[in-house]
Amino acid sequence: MAARVRVIVITGSMGAGKTTVLGEASDLLAKDGIAHAAIDLDALAISHLPGSASPGDLTHANLRSVWTNYAAAGATRLLVAAAMENSVELDRVKSAIPNAEIVVCRLRAPLETMMARVRLREPGMHQERFVARVAELERLLDAAALENFALTNTGSVTDVARRMLVKSGWL
């Protein structure tokens, strides 16, 4: 029987701090000697493919492949940063990680804070589209309500990451 895989999916709108909290949580786990892997799902999806290719399908195939490598190396815990807009997306993560026991943590911040973070982070040609996407994505996440718990991410990233790990039963 395959080992159970403990997974924390860190979700939230653009600018909520998913990638930052993912990195800090990984650092906290490493400091305590807790074996784990950390994957930013957006990083597995950067591409421009022919019209027939499905970016969502490829992203989850990439997740499956990368997780398979981590599992072969002995990882039984996984942190995933991804905006989960609906239950279908969460189901795709579950199918990519066999025997996953998933806890979903939603990061929140004031809309203005998230928009300001995105404006700083995305100085390029799509800046205004990304800034507008913050509010749209926040509405989708509210409607989906996939989180097991939510945390406000406006203070110390170390404190937020630690609270997430404690609430998830990892620390």
N, C-alpha and C positions, 0 to 999 in steps of 0.2 A: 504494500500500500504506500502510495506517495505521501511524503510529508506535507502537512498543512503549511500554507504560506500566509503569513500575516502581512496584510497590505493596508497602508494608509493612503487613501486618495485625498490629496489636498486640492480642493476646488475653490472657485471664486471667480469674480469678474476680472477682466484685465485690470492690472494695477492693484489688485488685492494683496499681492506679495507671495503668490504661490511658489515661484522659483526661489525667491529669497528664503522663505521659511523652509522649503525643501533642503536647501544647502545647509542652513543652520541646524536643522533637525539631524541631518546626516553627520554634521560635525559633533553634535552632542552624543549621538550614538557611538561614533568612533572613539570619542574621548572615554566613554565607559566600556569600550571593548565589545560592543554589541555588533555582531556581523549583520550586514544589511546591504542592499543596493538602493540606488536612488535614480529615478528616471524622470526627466521633464518630457512629457509626451509631445509638447510642441516642438522640441528639438528633433524628435523622430519624424517630424512631418514637414520639414522645410524642403520644398521641391516645387518644380513646375513641370508637370508631366503631360503626355499627350492626352487629348480629350477623353479617350476611352478609359484611362486609368482612374481609379477611385482613390483620392487621397486618404479618406477615412479607412478604407480597407488596407491600404499600404501602411498606414500608421499603426494599426493594430497587429498586422503581420510583423512589423518591425518590433513592436513591443513583445510579441510572442518569442521572436528570435533572440532578442537581447535578454529577456527573462530566462530563456532556456540556458543561455551561457552563464548567467549569474547563478542559477540553480545548480548547474553542473559543477560550479566552483564552491558550492556549499551554502549559498544564501538561502535563508528561509523567511526573510523579512524584506519587504519592498516598500519604498516611499515613491509615490507617483504624483507629479504635479500635472493637473489637467482640469480645464473648465468642463464640467459635466453638465451639458445643457439639458439632457433628458435621460430617461432610464435605459434607452437603447445604447447610449454611449457607455454607461456603467456596465451593462450586460456584455458589451464588447471587451471591456477590460477584464471582466470575470472570465470570459471564454479564452482570453489570451494567456491567463495565468491559472493553470490547473490547480485545484484544491485551495483556491484563494479564500481567505476569511477577511473580508473588506470592511474597513471603517472609513467613512467619508467625513472629512473635516472641511467645513466651509469657512474660508477667510472672508471677513467683512471689513470695510472701511467706509468712511463717508464718501459719497459719490464724487464730491469735489476733490478729495484727496486722491482717489483712484484716477480721476481724469488728469490731475496734475502729474502724477507719477507716469502715466502713459505719455503725456505730452513731453516730458523730459526724456523718457526712454526711447521714444519713436520720433526722431527729428526729421525723418525722411518724407517722401512723397505721399505716403498714406497716413500721415499723422492725424489729420482731421477725421478720416474714416475710422481710425482706431479709437480716437477719443470719443466719437459718437457711439461706437460699439460698446463702450463701458456700460452705459445706461441700459442699452438693449440686452446685453448679456446678463446684467443684474436682474432684469425682469424675467428672463428665461430661467435663471437659477432659482428665483423665488417661486416660480410656477412649478418647477421640477421637484423642489424640496427633497433632494436626495441625501442631504447631510444627516449624519448621526448626531453631530453637534456643530456649533459655529463658534468662532473666536474673532474678536475684533483685533485687527492688526494695525495699530496706530502707535504702539509704544516700542519697547525693546524687542527686536526680532528674536533674541535669545529667550526671553520670557515667553513669547508667543509659541516658539518651537517647543520649548519645554512643557508648556501647558498642553499642547497638542499631544505630545508623546505620553504624558501622564494620563490624560483623558482617554487615550487609546489603549492604555494598559501596557505600554512599552517601557515606561520608566516607573 
